[in-house]
Amino acid sequence: LMGLFRYFFIGSSSHGGSGSSDSGNKQSSLSVSKHSEAFNNSMELVLNAYYEMTEGFVNWDTAAINSSGKELKVALDSLKIDELQKDTIIYLTVLDYYNNAKAEVASIIADPSIVEKRGSLNILSDQLKTIWTTVKYDGQKAYWQECPMAFGDEKSGNWLSKTKDVRNPYLGTRHPEYGDGMLSCGGPKDTIKFDQAVDTTKKQ
């Protein structure tokens, strides 16, 4: 009798619930970029070259600036911007900023004066930020940093940074007036981050 009791009551209750046996088939959310992998990879190359170039500005190293500037030029030329043609308005909007960004990179490479290079960096940074926010690039996030005295006491300068840490490319580590005391001058003004879409059709 005890055996029958265990079989019909205890055994049926342990097998009747499907939660544990079907746990491997539960749907799970999967983050999916709105852009192709090719576009995201090409955008990442642009940003990596840009970040490397800003570090050259931090160190007042025109050779490093020019070298990374050339890498940035190649990366911009290879940016998969044609993918954006599926949305004509976005594509045409980005195209202007894209061409302006390439022109500023060319100026950074060509100008012998680091002062002139910094002016182009400020414009370039704004162009790249606009491209990023217009296409809603969701491959990574960045911090929009601002130096309130990049071009004197009354004119600020901006740049994109991978982290919140401030490494000021306008004043840098070797400023003739301020020395290295202005490296951390400024701070994040905004955070640029776009969440990826969620695909709930995928199963574990």
Salt bridges, closest charged atoms under 4 A:
GLU55 OE2 - ARG167 NH2 2.60
ASP77 OD2 - LYS73 NZ 3.29
ASP77 OD1 - LYS102 NZ 3.72
GLU83 OE2 - HIS35 ND1 3.88
GLU146 OE2 - LYS189 NZ 3.19
ASP195 OD1 - LYS193 NZ 2.78
